[in-house]
Amino acid sequence: MEDAAPAQMLAPADRVVMISGASRGIGLAIARRLAGEGYRLSLGVRAPARFDAAGFDPEHILVHRFDALEPASAADWVAATAARFGRIDALINNAGILRAIDFETGEEAVLDELWAVNVKAPFRLIRHALPHLAEAGNGRIINIASTDGKRYRPGVSIGYTMSKHAVMALTQAAKFAGWERGVRATALCPGAVDTDLIAGIPGVTPRQDRIAPETLAETVSFLLRLPNSSSVAELVINTRLETGI
């Protein structure tokens, strides 16, 4: 009896990828990378009219309004993507915020905003997109988490850290929810990334030591091409030497 052929890496072909928070930073870097590889893209942004689509093939891109603070926009965006392209093969939950709050400073409303944007919004998108991802047979979910989802580091916003720990749990739940139908979920956990999110934060990693958004785009490209037999539950990309991560 001959051995089974090894699983092949997935080709971009006609695969459709949804990316939240795609107007700048990590999301835009991912969009540009995947566009260059031939994916069809659905980009969720708060202000579509202000999105600079230069360099993108208009036949392969949908720019749609998505606001993490507006629950209805998640269902609208998923429905519009499916209507435009007829399928959804991957969801990249990238949109997120960082707000400072600890036991001494910060209003509880900050916790509510962090939870709404960093946790509830990706939960909604997964809920609405999961049937389409399952139908694809090799659907992919990539949640942009953080090294702060792997431990607590003094000086970092407690609320932000809490929200990123929740993203880790959300990723595990998504993996179990779609496993039997070929859906694979990954929590991508970078350290300090050179974006506006961390600009001006006291004690932040020096700019020359931060991760470039393009590095994460390369990582996402790799994860999307892995076959179903190669599931990566979480991937940590650190900027500093730490015990355990």
C-alpha positions in Angstrom: 0.0 0.0 0.0 1.4 3.4 -1.0 1.9 6.1 1.5 -0.6 9.0 1.3 0.7 12.1 -0.5 1.8 14.9 1.8 -0.7 17.7 2.3 0.1 20.7 0.0 0.3 24.3 1.1 -2.9 26.2 0.2 -2.7 28.5 -2.8 -4.3 32.0 -2.8 -6.3 31.2 -5.9 -9.7 32.7 -5.4 -9.6 32.7 -1.6 -11.4 35.6 0.1 -9.9 37.2 3.2 -11.7 39.6 5.5 -9.4 42.0 7.5 -10.7 44.3 10.2 -8.9 47.6 10.9 -7.3 47.6 7.5 -6.9 51.3 7.0 -3.4 51.5 8.6 -0.7 49.8 10.6 -0.8 46.0 10.8 -4.1 45.7 8.9 -2.9 47.7 5.9 0.4 45.9 5.8 -1.5 42.5 5.7 -3.8 43.8 3.1 -1.0 44.9 0.8 0.9 41.7 1.2 -2.1 39.5 0.5 -3.2 41.6 -2.4 0.2 41.1 -4.0 -0.2 37.3 -3.6 -3.6 37.2 -5.4 -6.1 37.0 -2.6 -9.4 38.7 -2.9 -9.9 41.0 0.0 -12.7 42.5 2.0 -11.4 45.3 4.2 -13.4 46.5 7.2 -12.7 50.1 8.0 -14.6 52.9 9.8 -14.5 55.4 7.0 -14.5 53.6 3.6 -14.6 56.9 1.7 -11.2 57.9 3.1 -9.5 54.6 2.3 -6.7 54.9 -0.2 -7.2 52.0 -2.6 -4.2 52.9 -4.8 -2.3 49.7 -5.7 -5.2 47.4 -5.1 -7.0 45.6 -8.0 -10.6 47.0 -7.9 -11.9 43.6 -9.1 -10.3 41.9 -6.1 -11.2 44.3 -3.3 -14.2 45.3 -1.3 -13.9 48.2 1.2 -16.8 48.1 3.6 -17.7 50.0 6.7 -17.0 48.2 10.0 -17.1 49.9 13.4 -16.2 47.6 16.3 -18.4 49.7 18.6 -21.5 49.2 16.3 -22.7 45.6 16.6 -24.8 45.7 13.4 -21.8 46.6 11.3 -20.3 43.1 11.8 -23.3 41.3 10.3 -23.5 43.9 7.5 -19.9 43.5 6.6 -20.0 39.7 6.5 -23.1 39.7 4.5 -21.7 42.2 2.0 -18.5 40.1 1.6 -20.4 36.9 0.9 -22.7 38.8 -1.6 -19.8 40.3 -3.4 -17.5 37.3 -3.7 -19.7 34.3 -3.0 -17.5 32.9 -0.3 -15.3 33.7 2.7 -12.1 31.7 3.3 -10.4 33.6 6.1 -11.1 36.2 8.8 -8.4 38.3 10.3 -9.5 40.1 13.5 -6.9 42.9 13.6 -8.9 46.0 14.8 -8.0 46.8 18.4 -7.3 49.6 20.8 -5.0 50.2 23.8 -6.3 52.3 26.7 -4.6 52.8 30.0 -6.2 51.6 33.2 -4.9 50.0 36.4 -6.0 49.7 40.0 -5.2 53.3 40.8 -6.1 55.2 37.6 -8.6 55.1 34.8 -12.4 55.0 34.7 -14.3 51.8 34.4 -15.7 53.0 31.1 -12.2 52.3 29.7 -12.7 48.6 30.5 -16.0 48.7 28.7 -14.4 50.2 25.6 -11.5 47.7 25.6 -13.9 44.8 26.0 -16.2 46.1 23.2 -13.5 46.6 20.6 -10.9 43.9 21.5 -13.2 41.1 22.5 -16.9 41.5 21.6 -16.2 42.8 18.0 -14.1 39.8 17.0 -16.6 37.5 18.7 -19.4 38.9 16.6 -17.4 38.6 13.4 -16.5 35.0 14.1 -20.1 34.2 14.9 -21.3 35.6 11.6 -18.4 34.4 9.4 -18.1 30.9 10.8 -20.8 29.3 8.6 -19.0 30.6 5.5 -15.6 29.6 6.8 -16.9 26.1 7.5 -18.4 25.8 4.0 -14.9 26.6 2.5 -13.5 23.4 4.0 -10.2 25.1 4.9 -11.4 28.3 6.6 -8.9 30.3 8.6 -9.3 32.6 11.6 -6.4 34.7 12.7 -6.8 36.9 15.8 -4.2 39.5 16.4 -3.6 39.1 20.1 -0.4 40.2 21.9 2.4 39.0 24.1 0.2 40.7 26.7 -2.3 37.9 26.2 0.4 35.4 27.4 1.4 37.1 30.7 1.0 40.2 32.8 3.9 42.7 32.7 4.0 45.5 35.3 3.4 48.9 33.7 1.1 47.7 31.0 -2.6 48.6 31.1 -4.4 45.9 33.1 -7.5 46.4 31.0 -5.6 45.9 27.8 -3.9 42.8 29.2 -7.3 41.4 30.3 -8.8 41.9 26.9 -5.9 40.1 25.1 -6.1 37.2 27.5 -9.8 37.0 26.4 -8.8 36.9 22.8 -6.6 33.9 23.5 -9.7 32.1 24.9 -11.8 33.2 22.0 -9.3 31.7 19.6 -9.4 28.4 21.4 -13.2 28.4 21.3 -13.2 29.2 17.6 -10.8 26.4 16.9 -13.1 23.9 18.6 -16.2 25.3 16.9 -15.0 24.9 13.4 -12.5 22.0 13.6 -14.6 19.2 12.1 -15.3 21.3 9.1 -11.8 22.3 8.4 -11.7 25.7 10.2 -8.4 26.4 11.9 -7.8 29.3 14.3 -4.6 31.0 15.4 -3.8 33.7 18.0 -0.9 35.7 16.6 0.8 37.3 19.6 3.3 40.0 18.7 5.3 42.1 21.1 5.7 45.9 20.4 4.8 46.6 16.8 5.9 49.9 15.1 2.4 51.4 14.8 0.5 54.4 16.1 -1.1 52.2 18.8 2.0 52.4 21.1 3.2 55.9 20.1 4.0 58.1 23.0 3.6 55.4 25.7 6.2 55.9 28.5 8.7 53.1 28.6 7.6 51.4 25.4 10.1 49.4 23.4 12.5 51.7 21.4 11.4 52.1 17.8 14.5 50.3 16.4 13.6 47.2 18.4 9.9 47.0 17.4 8.4 44.6 15.0 7.6 45.9 11.5 4.0 45.5 10.4 5.4 43.9 7.3 6.9 41.2 9.4 3.5 40.3 10.7 2.0 40.4 7.2 4.6 37.8 6.2 3.6 35.7 9.1 -0.1 35.9 8.3 0.7 34.9 4.7 2.4 31.8 6.0 -0.4 30.9 8.3 -3.0 31.2 5.6 -1.2 28.8 3.4 -0.9 26.0 5.9 -3.0 22.9 5.2 -5.6 21.6 7.6 -3.1 19.1 9.0 -0.9 21.8 10.3 -2.8 23.8 12.9 -1.0 26.6 14.8 -3.1 27.5 17.9 -0.9 30.4 18.8 2.3 32.0 17.5 4.3 34.4 19.7 6.7 36.9 18.1 8.5 38.7 20.9 10.7 41.8 20.8 12.3 41.2 24.2 14.0 38.3 26.1 11.5 36.9 28.6 11.2 33.7 30.5 8.4 31.5 29.1 7.5 33.4 26.0 
